[in-house]
Amino acid sequence: MGIPLMKGVEIERLRLAGQAAAGTLAHVGARLAPGITTAEIDQWVREDTARRGGTPSQLGYKGFPAAVCTSRNHVVCHGIPRADERLMPGDIVNVDVTTCLGGFHGDTSATFLIGEVSPEARHVVDVARRCRDAGIAVVRHGAKLGDIGAAIEELARQEGCSVVAEFGGHGIGHQMHGPPHVSHVGRRGTGITLRSGMVLTIEPMVNLGRPHIRVLPDGWTVLTADGSLSAQFEHTLLVTREGHEILTPPPLPGGC
């Protein structure tokens, strides 16, 4: 399958979907506090997505039972919200929102600090955010896909962290997941050449310990194999001639 190049009205609809997803993420993030259940997060995502005229892209995707992924502490990704899982002081939790609006998808996530957290937790969250931004910084027409993973992996290693290799970013547009697969590890100058009009996500999963993972019997929840903390940040990007456009910008300055 070829990689679609978006233009005109398609880009405008992608902007609207991305803004909706980012707005929902910000809405939920502002309400997080000790004692909140991850099931409440799921309900907030459903309600706010509907209020913005969209639908949760993740709900029912390949059988996923929720409208959002909530990945807490040593959960790397695809955590399933539960009524019996409460956020505790010192936790970190990733909230991954994908919104379908007008036939297009916007995908974004951030890891939030719950109350006072340890220096180690603060470190891995900070590194994950900076790794996402390092990957974004190399995106431009003519760059190689491998440049993204190389930039992310180099920074993580410098900071004493590791990057999960089994999961990556992806193309996005009319479908939530499409080509290309965007690895968060790699070598510069390798892979396909990025072209203006490509839309993709960059969403590195950064572990405080080793990069190895394991999957729970539910088939979804991914954990660090060594029990170390993991954090993730994600944006949806449009490749442009000048560089890139973030399609999931935080609605307020200083956001995620």
Sine and cosine of phi, psi and omega as CSV:
sin_phi,cos_phi,sin_psi,cos_psi,sin_omega,cos_omega
0.00,0.00,0.74,-0.67,0.03,-1.00
-0.97,0.26,0.26,-0.96,0.01,-1.00
-1.00,-0.08,0.89,-0.46,-0.06,-1.00
-0.92,0.38,0.54,-0.84,0.10,-1.00
-0.94,-0.33,0.90,-0.43,-0.07,-1.00
-0.99,0.12,0.52,-0.86,0.03,-1.00
-0.42,-0.91,0.27,-0.96,0.12,-0.99
0.78,0.62,-0.83,-0.56,-0.08,-1.00
-0.91,0.42,-0.46,0.89,0.04,-1.00
-0.89,0.46,-0.68,0.74,0.00,-1.00
-0.91,0.41,-0.66,0.75,0.01,-1.00
-0.89,0.45,-0.64,0.77,0.03,-1.00
-0.93,0.36,-0.57,0.82,0.08,-1.00
-0.90,0.43,-0.63,0.78,0.06,-1.00
-0.87,0.50,-0.70,0.71,-0.03,-1.00
-0.91,0.42,-0.67,0.74,0.03,-1.00
-0.90,0.43,-0.67,0.74,0.02,-1.00
-0.90,0.43,-0.66,0.75,0.03,-1.00
-0.90,0.43,-0.60,0.80,0.03,-1.00
-0.91,0.42,-0.72,0.70,0.01,-1.00
-0.88,0.47,-0.70,0.72,0.00,-1.00
-0.90,0.43,-0.60,0.80,0.03,-1.00
-0.91,0.42,-0.66,0.75,0.03,-1.00
-0.91,0.41,-0.68,0.74,0.03,-1.00
-0.86,0.51,-0.70,0.71,0.01,-1.00
-0.91,0.42,-0.64,0.77,0.02,-1.00
-0.87,0.50,-0.72,0.69,-0.01,-1.00
-0.93,0.36,-0.71,0.70,-0.05,-1.00
-0.84,0.54,-0.58,0.81,-0.02,-1.00
-0.94,0.35,-0.30,0.95,-0.06,-1.00
-0.98,-0.19,-0.09,1.00,-0.07,-1.00
-0.94,0.34,0.67,-0.74,-0.02,-1.00
-0.28,-0.96,0.34,-0.94,0.09,-1.00
-0.81,0.58,0.66,-0.75,0.00,-1.00
0.99,-0.13,-0.32,0.95,0.04,-1.00
-0.93,0.35,0.67,-0.74,0.09,-1.00
-1.00,0.00,0.42,-0.91,0.05,-1.00
-0.94,0.35,-0.40,0.92,0.11,-0.99
-0.91,0.41,-0.58,0.82,0.07,-1.00
-0.90,0.43,-0.63,0.78,0.06,-1.00
-0.85,0.52,-0.70,0.71,0.01,-1.00
-0.86,0.51,-0.68,0.73,-0.01,-1.00
-0.91,0.41,-0.65,0.76,0.03,-1.00
-0.89,0.46,-0.65,0.76,0.02,-1.00
-0.90,0.44,-0.69,0.72,0.02,-1.00
-0.86,0.51,-0.73,0.68,-0.06,-1.00
-0.92,0.39,-0.71,0.70,-0.07,-1.00
-0.95,0.31,-0.59,0.81,0.06,-1.00
-0.88,0.48,-0.69,0.72,0.02,-1.00
-0.90,0.44,-0.63,0.77,0.00,-1.00
-0.88,0.48,-0.51,0.86,0.00,-1.00
-1.00,0.01,0.07,1.00,0.07,-1.00
1.00,0.06,0.18,0.98,-0.04,-1.00
-0.94,-0.34,-0.07,-1.00,0.12,-0.99
-0.76,-0.65,0.49,-0.87,0.03,-1.00
-0.96,0.29,0.89,-0.45,-0.06,-1.00
-0.89,0.45,-0.52,0.85,-0.11,-0.99
-0.97,0.25,-0.43,0.90,-0.11,-0.99
-0.89,0.45,0.90,-0.43,0.01,-1.00
1.00,0.10,-0.07,1.00,-0.02,-1.00
-0.90,0.43,0.91,-0.42,-0.06,-1.00
0.78,0.62,0.52,0.85,0.04,-1.00
1.00,0.01,0.08,1.00,0.00,-1.00
-0.88,0.47,0.76,-0.65,-0.20,-0.98
-1.00,0.03,0.09,1.00,-0.10,-0.99
-0.73,-0.69,0.14,-0.99,-0.03,-1.00
-1.00,-0.06,-0.09,1.00,-0.08,-1.00
-0.41,-0.91,0.45,-0.89,0.16,-0.99
-0.99,-0.13,0.76,-0.65,0.04,-1.00
-0.84,-0.54,0.95,-0.32,-0.15,-0.99
-0.89,-0.45,0.94,-0.35,-0.20,-0.98
-0.96,-0.30,0.76,-0.65,0.13,-0.99
0.86,0.51,-0.98,-0.19,-0.05,-1.00
-1.00,-0.04,0.13,0.99,0.12,-0.99
-0.99,0.12,0.85,-0.53,-0.07,-1.00
-0.97,0.24,-0.73,0.68,-0.05,-1.00
-0.24,-0.97,0.22,-0.98,0.12,-0.99
0.89,0.45,0.45,0.89,0.09,-1.00
-0.91,0.42,0.69,-0.72,-0.03,-1.00
-1.00,-0.08,0.83,-0.56,0.02,-1.00
-0.85,0.53,0.60,-0.80,-0.02,-1.00
-0.64,-0.77,0.54,-0.84,0.02,-1.00
-0.94,0.34,-0.38,0.92,-0.04,-1.00
-0.99,-0.15,0.18,0.98,0.04,-1.00
-0.94,-0.34,0.94,-0.35,-0.02,-1.00
-0.95,-0.30,0.62,-0.78,0.10,-0.99
-0.95,0.32,0.69,-0.73,-0.04,-1.00
-0.88,-0.48,0.45,-0.89,0.08,-1.00
-0.83,0.56,0.72,-0.69,-0.03,-1.00
0.99,-0.11,-0.18,0.98,0.04,-1.00
-0.96,0.30,0.37,-0.93,0.33,-0.94
-0.86,-0.51,0.57,-0.82,-0.02,-1.00
-0.59,-0.81,0.77,-0.64,0.10,-1.00
-1.00,-0.02,0.73,-0.68,0.08,-1.00
-0.89,-0.45,0.87,-0.49,-0.11,-0.99
-0.92,-0.40,0.94,-0.35,-0.09,-1.00
-0.93,-0.36,0.76,-0.65,0.14,-0.99
-0.77,-0.63,0.80,-0.59,-0.06,-1.00
-0.89,-0.45,0.73,-0.68,0.16,-0.99
-0.98,-0.18,0.83,-0.55,-0.02,-1.00
-0.61,-0.80,0.84,-0.55,0.02,-1.00
0.89,0.46,0.48,0.88,0.04,-1.00
1.00,0.10,0.13,0.99,0.02,-1.00
-0.78,-0.63,0.36,-0.93,-0.10,-0.99
-0.89,-0.45,0.61,-0.79,0.16,-0.99
-0.84,-0.55,0.70,-0.72,-0.17,-0.99
-0.73,-0.68,0.82,-0.58,-0.03,-1.00
-0.43,-0.90,0.47,-0.88,0.06,-1.00
-0.50,-0.87,0.30,-0.95,0.08,-1.00
-0.47,-0.88,0.43,-0.90,0.08,-1.00
-0.96,-0.27,0.78,-0.62,-0.11,-0.99
-0.94,-0.35,0.56,-0.83,0.06,-1.00
-1.00,-0.03,0.75,-0.66,-0.01,-1.00
-0.96,-0.28,0.95,-0.31,-0.05,-1.00
0.92,0.40,-0.47,-0.88,0.02,-1.00
-0.99,0.15,0.82,-0.57,-0.04,-1.00
-0.91,-0.41,0.25,-0.97,-0.01,-1.00
-0.95,0.32,0.37,-0.93,0.09,-1.00
-0.84,0.54,-0.56,0.83,0.01,-1.00
-0.92,0.40,-0.66,0.75,0.03,-1.00
-0.90,0.43,-0.70,0.72,0.01,-1.00
-0.88,0.47,-0.60,0.80,-0.02,-1.00
-0.91,0.42,-0.76,0.65,-0.08,-1.00
-0.92,0.39,-0.56,0.83,0.05,-1.00
-0.92,0.40,-0.70,0.72,0.02,-1.00
-0.89,0.46,-0.68,0.73,0.00,-1.00
-0.91,0.42,-0.66,0.75,0.00,-1.00
-0.88,0.47,-0.67,0.75,0.02,-1.00
-0.90,0.44,-0.70,0.72,-0.01,-1.00
-0.94,0.35,-0.52,0.85,0.08,-1.00
-0.91,0.41,-0.68,0.73,0.09,-1.00
-0.84,0.55,-0.73,0.68,-0.05,-1.00
-0.92,0.38,-0.55,0.84,0.05,-1.00
-0.92,0.40,-0.63,0.77,0.06,-1.00
-0.91,0.41,-0.67,0.74,0.02,-1.00
-0.87,0.49,-0.63,0.78,-0.13,-0.99
-0.88,0.48,-0.43,0.90,-0.05,-1.00
-1.00,-0.04,-0.07,1.00,-0.08,-1.00
-0.97,0.23,0.83,-0.56,0.05,-1.00
-0.23,-0.97,0.32,-0.95,0.10,-0.99
-0.85,0.52,0.80,-0.60,0.02,-1.00
0.99,-0.12,-0.24,0.97,0.06,-1.00
-0.96,0.29,0.29,-0.96,0.05,-1.00
-0.99,-0.13,0.55,-0.84,-0.02,-1.00
-0.86,0.51,-0.61,0.80,-0.01,-1.00
-0.90,0.44,-0.34,0.94,0.03,-1.00
-0.87,0.48,-0.55,0.84,-0.05,-1.00
-0.91,0.41,-0.81,0.59,-0.01,-1.00
-0.88,0.47,-0.62,0.79,0.00,-1.00
-0.88,0.47,-0.71,0.71,-0.02,-1.00
-0.89,0.45,-0.66,0.75,-0.01,-1.00
-0.92,0.39,-0.76,0.65,-0.07,-1.00
-0.91,0.42,-0.63,0.78,0.01,-1.00
-0.87,0.49,-0.71,0.70,-0.02,-1.00
-0.92,0.40,-0.70,0.72,-0.01,-1.00
-0.86,0.52,-0.70,0.72,0.00,-1.00
-0.90,0.43,-0.65,0.76,0.03,-1.00
-0.85,0.52,-0.52,0.86,-0.06,-1.00
-0.99,-0.11,0.17,0.99,0.05,-1.00
0.97,0.23,0.34,0.94,0.01,-1.00
-0.91,-0.41,0.09,-1.00,0.02,-1.00
-0.77,-0.63,0.29,-0.96,-0.05,-1.00
-0.87,-0.49,0.75,-0.66,0.04,-1.00
-0.93,0.36,0.79,-0.62,-0.07,-1.00
-0.99,-0.10,-0.37,0.93,-0.13,-0.99
-0.96,0.28,-0.36,0.93,0.00,-1.00
-0.84,-0.55,0.46,-0.89,-0.03,-1.00
-0.46,-0.89,-0.13,-0.99,0.11,-0.99
-0.98,0.20,-0.09,-1.00,-0.13,-0.99
-0.30,-0.95,0.34,-0.94,0.19,-0.98
-0.92,0.39,0.44,-0.90,-0.04,-1.00
-0.46,-0.89,0.50,-0.87,0.00,-1.00
0.11,-0.99,-0.94,-0.34,0.11,-0.99
-0.90,0.43,-0.47,0.88,0.05,-1.00
-0.93,-0.38,0.47,-0.88,0.03,-1.00
-0.93,0.36,-0.64,0.77,0.00,-1.00
-0.82,-0.58,0.79,-0.61,0.06,-1.00
-0.43,-0.90,-0.02,-1.00,0.04,-1.00
-0.95,0.31,0.47,-0.88,0.07,1.00
-1.00,-0.03,0.34,-0.94,0.23,-0.97
-0.96,0.27,0.76,-0.65,-0.05,-1.00
-0.95,-0.31,0.99,-0.14,0.00,-1.00
-0.95,0.30,0.60,-0.80,0.05,-1.00
-0.99,-0.13,0.17,0.99,0.20,-0.98
-0.75,-0.66,0.47,-0.88,0.00,-1.00
0.27,-0.96,-0.15,-0.99,0.00,-1.00
-0.87,-0.50,0.63,-0.78,0.04,-1.00
-0.89,0.46,0.56,-0.83,0.06,-1.00
0.98,0.18,0.13,0.99,0.00,-1.00
-0.92,-0.39,0.26,-0.97,0.05,-1.00
1.00,0.05,-0.05,-1.00,-0.04,-1.00
-0.92,0.39,0.34,-0.94,0.08,-1.00
-1.00,0.02,0.79,-0.61,0.04,-1.00
-0.94,0.33,0.63,-0.78,-0.02,-1.00
-0.79,-0.61,0.55,-0.84,0.06,-1.00
-0.81,0.58,0.75,-0.66,-0.02,-1.00
0.97,-0.23,-0.27,0.96,0.10,-0.99
-0.93,0.35,0.59,-0.80,0.06,-1.00
-0.81,-0.58,0.76,-0.65,-0.07,-1.00
-0.48,-0.88,0.24,-0.97,0.07,-1.00
-0.95,-0.32,0.54,-0.84,0.17,-0.99
-0.85,-0.52,0.85,-0.53,-0.18,-0.98
-0.48,-0.88,0.86,0.52,-0.09,-1.00
-0.88,0.47,0.65,-0.76,0.10,-1.00
-0.97,-0.24,0.91,-0.41,-0.14,-0.99
-0.93,-0.38,0.80,-0.60,-0.02,-1.00
-0.97,-0.25,0.58,-0.81,0.07,-1.00
-0.95,0.31,-0.49,0.87,0.02,-1.00
-0.97,-0.24,-0.73,-0.68,-0.04,-1.00
-0.99,0.13,0.29,-0.96,-0.10,-1.00
-0.99,0.15,-0.10,0.99,-0.13,-0.99
-0.95,0.32,0.50,-0.86,-0.09,-1.00
-0.75,-0.66,0.23,-0.97,0.20,-0.98
-0.60,-0.80,0.40,-0.91,-0.07,-1.00
-0.91,-0.42,0.72,-0.69,0.02,-1.00
-0.94,0.35,0.29,-0.96,0.00,-1.00
-0.87,0.49,-0.28,0.96,0.05,-1.00
-0.93,0.37,-0.17,0.99,0.04,-1.00
0.99,0.15,-0.04,1.00,-0.05,-1.00
-0.86,-0.50,-0.79,0.62,-0.19,-0.98
-0.93,0.36,0.85,-0.52,-0.03,-1.00
-0.96,-0.28,0.79,-0.61,-0.02,-1.00
-0.90,-0.44,0.39,-0.92,0.22,-0.98
-0.93,0.36,0.69,-0.72,-0.05,-1.00
-0.91,0.42,-0.52,0.86,-0.05,-1.00
-0.99,-0.12,0.09,1.00,0.03,-1.00
0.98,0.21,0.15,0.99,-0.01,-1.00
-0.97,0.24,0.31,-0.95,0.02,-1.00
-0.93,0.36,0.50,-0.87,0.04,-1.00
-0.68,-0.74,0.60,-0.80,0.01,-1.00
-0.68,-0.73,0.39,-0.92,-0.06,-1.00
-0.48,-0.88,0.58,-0.81,0.16,-0.99
-0.71,-0.71,0.52,-0.86,-0.09,-1.00
-0.56,-0.83,0.62,-0.79,0.21,-0.98
-0.73,-0.68,0.41,-0.91,0.20,-0.98
-0.99,-0.14,0.72,-0.69,-0.11,-0.99
-0.82,-0.58,0.56,-0.83,0.20,-0.98
-0.96,-0.28,0.80,-0.60,0.09,-1.00
-0.98,0.21,0.75,-0.66,0.00,-1.00
-0.81,-0.58,0.20,-0.98,0.06,-1.00
-0.88,0.48,-0.58,0.82,-0.05,-1.00
-0.99,0.12,-0.35,0.94,-0.04,-1.00
0.36,-0.93,-1.00,-0.02,-0.01,-1.00
-0.30,-0.95,0.30,-0.95,0.12,-0.99
-0.79,-0.61,0.79,-0.62,0.09,-1.00
-0.98,0.19,0.87,-0.49,-0.07,-1.00
-1.00,-0.01,-0.13,0.99,0.02,-1.00
-0.85,-0.52,0.81,0.59,-0.05,-1.00
-0.94,0.35,0.57,-0.82,0.08,-1.00
-0.88,0.47,0.62,-0.78,-0.08,-1.00
-0.93,0.36,-0.30,0.95,0.00,-1.00
-0.80,-0.60,0.55,-0.83,0.07,-1.00
-0.84,0.55,0.61,-0.80,0.01,-1.00
1.00,0.10,0.12,0.99,0.01,-1.00
-0.99,0.17,-0.28,-0.96,-0.10,-1.00
-1.00,0.09,0.00,0.00,0.00,0.00
